[in-house]
Amino acid sequence: MRKGPTQHAAASAPATSASEGEPEAASRPPAARSPEEAIAAADAAFEDGDLPRAVAVLSGLLARPGLAPRQRADALWRLSEIYEALRDCRAVVRTLGRFLDAASDDVRRTQAWMRKGACEAEIGDFAASREAYARAREEGGERLGPAARIETYAREGYAAFEMGDLERAEKVLAEGDAYAAEILESTRLDDYYFVGMIRFYRGAIWHVRFRQVTIRSRRRDMARDFNTKMEYLAKAQAFYREAVRAKHMFWVSAAGYQMGQLFAEFYDAIMYAPVPNWLSARQREIYYEELRKQLRPALEKAIWVFEKTVETARRLGYTSPFVERAEAKLAHLRAVVVAGQGRLGEPDPHLVPEIARPIAPAEPGGEDRGPLERALHVPRPTPL
């Protein structure tokens, strides 16, 4: 655990020997310890791996009446770090909320808002997470470094996206992308994770809008819907490509997977567009034969994107849930090509059967691993 000012003070204070008649701090009854000694005892328990004891020591300290504001803030901060080590996100959120209430002028407030927002996202409270990152950026002001500021934009936009508030997500992410572009002209970041995240979710917004366009049967409506779908596909693809250019492998694999999905979904959308009911059986056969020829480039593009995503990951020795899904989807599409067309006069089987149903928000925690098994503060790698 990182040492704070009070811990350094306790460590540098003159030691009182047992021969002088004073008991060692660690052996004193908890109620007899000074706040600094109690925090040091909690740190010692933490280092020994006894996290429940560390929680108990700090909880006892916080229950004391008359604790000075600075001492209360230090104890709450340390307690939040211990809960974080325990992967107890709800306890982290509660404790940091108390810290923010108690420490009105503490320099750690911006970091507290960011840690709180990350844990709120972990438990699915995206409304609170969105506001926490907005507050972090507001309170941080000029003190907030470029990397941290980019992170606040990325996570606030992500939270708005998860809430289905695409307009706010788009606004926040666009501001973050513009800020990142300006910064990157003169500054090299240690990590481009959140740059990639901003660009990925800008693509995801248009991907969702692409899915929401339903092609209708009337000729005039069909042409308009088709053009809108093509426009949204192009916008989603452009942002996914920008995510790849951020060169963070997690988002390279994520964007590659979603681009492949995008073309496969386009194939399905056109293949399953309404067919005039007055066509004869023979006319339906001709219709689908011609449609397959026209859609072949979309299928080939999807296969190519999945191939490049998997090849790049293998070359770099990288794996992620997106890479695994890309491999599975590539095998599926290749099988479709080998199997050839469906029945005469009928559409081909869905290339993306998993989304042949209405879009619904993902449940908190994702589908692969529970929140305590994932790296804390990393968005769930859940495909759209």
N, C-alpha and C positions, 0 to 999 in steps of 0.2 A: 504494500500500500504506500502511496506517496505520502511523504511527511509534510505536515502543515506547520505553520508558525508556532502553534502551541506545543507541538511535539518536539520541534527543534529546541524550544525554550526549556522543556522538561529535560531533554537529553543533555543540554549544556549546563543545567543547574548543578551546583556543588553537591556531591553525594554525601549523605549523612551516614556515618558508619554505625553498625549495630552496637559497637563497643561504647559509643557515646550515649547509649541508652535509648536511641530512637529506632523503632522497627523499620525494616526495609519497606519501601512503598508497596511492593507486590504482596507482602505478608500482612499489610494492614487491613482491617475490616473495610469493606467497600465504602461505607458511610464516612469513614475517617480520612479517605483519600481526598486530596485536592482535585479540582477538575482536570488540571494538567496530568496528575498522576493517574486518574481514572482513564483518560484518553490513552495514556502510555500503556496502561494495563490492557486496554482493549486492543491496542496495536500488537502487544506481545501475544495475546490470545490468537489474533488473526495470523501472525507469523507462525504460530504453532499449529495452525489448521483448525483451531477450536473456534469456529465462527459463531456457533450459538452462544458461547461464553462471551465473545466480543459484543454481540448484540445485547446480552443481558447487562453487561457492565455499562454500556452507553445508555441503555434504556433506564437503568437505575440513576445514572447521572442526570438525565433529562427530567426525571421525576422530582429532583430536589427543588425545593422552593428557593427563590432568590438567586438563581443562576444568572450570571452576567450575560448580556446579549451576545458578546463576542464568544464567550465560552459555550453558550447554547448553539450558536451558529457552527462553531468548530465541531461540537459533538454530533450535530445533525448531519453535517457534511461527511464526517467519518462513518456514521451509521449508514448513510446512503451508499457509500462505497462498499460496505460489507454486504448490504442487501444485494448490490449489483453482483458481487462475487458469488452470492447464493442464487443468482438468476431469479430473484423474486421481484419482478418488475412492478407489481402493484405496490409493494412496500417501498421500492425506490421512489415511485411517483408520490406516495403519501409523504415520505420523509423530505423529499426535495420541495414539496409544497410547503411544509412547515419551515424549511430553511428559508425559502423566499419570503415568507411572512415575517420571519424573525430577523432577516439580514437585509435591511432596506438599502444599505450603502456598501455592501460587500462586493469586492472586485470579482468574486466567483459567481455572481448572479447570472451573467451571460452563459457561462458554462453550465450552471444549474438548469437554466431554461432548455439548453440543448440536450442535456442528459435526460431531463424529464420528458421532453418531446420524443426522444428516441424510445424510451420505455413505454410511453403512451401508444406509440405506433405498434410496438410489440404486442400489446394486449388488445389492439384493435380500436382504441379510442382515437380515431383519426381527427376528429374535430378538435380535441384538446391538443393533440400533437401539432396540428396546423397552427394553432394560436401560439403554442410555445415557441415555435421557430420564428414566427413573426415578432414575438416579444424579444427573443434573443437578438435579432437583427436590429430592432429598434433601440433596445437598451445598450447593445454593444457599441453602436455608433462607430466612430473612427477607431476605437480600440480593437474592433473586430478585424482580424487579419483576413487577407484575400481567401485563403483556403476555407476558413471557418464561415465566411460570408457566403461563399459558393455553396457550402454544405447546407446552410439555412434555406437558401432558395430551393435546392434540390429536395430537401426533406419536406418543406412546406408544400411544394408543388405535388410531391408524391402523396402526401396526406390528402390534399384536395382531390387528387385523381381517385384515390381509394374511396372517397366519399361520393364520387360521381359528380363532383362539381368541376366539370371540365373547363368552364369559362375561367374560374379563378385559377385552376391549375395551369391553364395556358398562359394567363397573364403573369403569374409568378415565375414560371419556368422561362418565359421569354425574357423577363427582366434579368433572371439569373444567367441566361445564356449570353445576353448582351454584355453583362458585367464580366463574365468569364472571358469572353472574346477580347474585351479591352485589356484585362489583366494579362492575358497570355501573350499579348504583343510585346511585353517587356519583362515578364516574370515567369520563371520556371517553377512549377509546383512539384512538391515531393510525390504527390499522388494525384492521378487524374480520375479517380473513382467517381467523384461527384459531378465532374464535367460530363462524363459519360452518362451518368444517371439522368442529368437534366435533359440531355439530347434524346435519350431513350424514351423518356416519358413524354416529351414533345411529340415523338413519333407515335407513341401509344395512344395519345389523345385522338389523333387523326385515324388511327387504326380502329378505335372504337366507333368513331363517327362513320367510317367506311362500312363497318358491320351493320350499323343502324339504318343504312339506306336499303330499302326493300324495292326491288324492281317490280313495277306494277304491269298489268296486262294491257292497258290502253296504249296504243302506239305512241301518242304524244307523250304520255307519262313515262313510257318505257325508255324513250330516247333521252328524256331529261334525267331519269334515274341512272341510266347507264353513264352519262357524262359526269354526273355528280360522283358516282362511285369511282370513276377513273381519276377524277380530280383529287379525291381524298386518298386514293391509293398512292398517287404521285407524291402528295405531301408527306404521308407516313413514311414512304420509302426514302425520301430526301432526309428526314430527321434520323431515321435508323442508320443511314449512311454516315451522317455526322457523328452519331454515337460510335460507330466503328472507327472513325478518324480520331476519336479521343484516345484510342490505343490502350484502353484498360481491358484486359482480357475477359473479365466478367461481363462487361457490357458489349464487347465485341461478339461474344457467343450469344448473348441475349438478343442483340439486334439482328444477328445473322439468322437465328431461329425465327424471330418474328417476321423478318422479310420473306423467308421461305413460306411461312404460314400465310402471309398476305397474298402471295400469288396463288397458293392453293385455294384460299378462300374465294379469290376472284373467279377462279375456275368453277368452283361449286356454285357461286352466285349466278353466273351466266348459264351454266348447265341446267340449273333448276329454276331459271326464270320462267314465267308463265308462257305456255304454248297455246296458240289459238285452238279453241275446241272444235273448230270446223274443219281442221285438217283430217284428211283420210289416213288410213293406216299406212299406206305407201308414202304419203307426203310426210308423215311423222318420221318414217325411216330416213328419208332424204334430209329432213331438217336436222336430225341428230348426227347424221354422217357429216354434214357440212359444219355443224357446230363443233364437232370434235376436231376437225381440221383447223378451224379458226382458233380454237383454244389450245391447240398443241403447244404454241410458244409459251403460254402461261405455265403449263405443266413442266416444260423443259426448264423454264426459268426457276421455278420452285425447286426442282431437283438440283440444278446448278448451285443455287444459294445454299441449300442444305449440305451439298458436297463440300463447298468451300469452307463452310463453318466447321464441319467435322475435320477436314484436312488441316486447317489452321490449328485447331485445338490439339490434334495428334502431333503435329510437328513441334509444338511448344510444350508438349507433355501436360496439357491442361485439361481438366474435366470440371463439369458443373452440371446441374440439372438441365440447363438449356442444351448443353452438348449431348447429353444422354437422349433427350427428346428429339434433337435433330437427327441423331443416328437412327432412332426408331421411325421417325417420319420419313427419312430417306429410304429405308427398307420398304416401308409401306408404299411409297410412290413408285419405286422401282417395280414392285409386285404388280401395281396397277398397270404399268406400261407393258409388262410381260403378259398379263392376263388379257390385254386388249380391251375392246369396247364392251359395253354391257349388252343387254338384249336389244334386238332390233326395235326401233321405235320407242326406246326408253332411255332415260338419262343414265350416265355412268354412276357407279356408287360414289358417295361423297368422298372427296379426298380428305376432308377435315370433319369427320363425323362427330368429333367431340364438341363442335360448336354448332351443330345442326339443331340448336335449341336456343332460347333467349339467353342473353348475357346476364349473369348475376354476379354480385360482388363475391370475392373469395372469402371464406370463413377465416377469422383470425387464427393464425398459427400455421396456415398453409396445409398442404396435403401430404407432405413427405415427412416432416419432422416437427415435433412439438417445440414450443418457444424456448424451453430450457436446454434443448439440444443444439440450437443454432447459435452462431456467433452473435452476441448481443449487438444491437444497433445496426444490423444489416437488413435491408428490406427483403421480404420473402421473395425468393426467385420463382414466382408463380407466373407462368405464361398467361397471356391474355386469353 
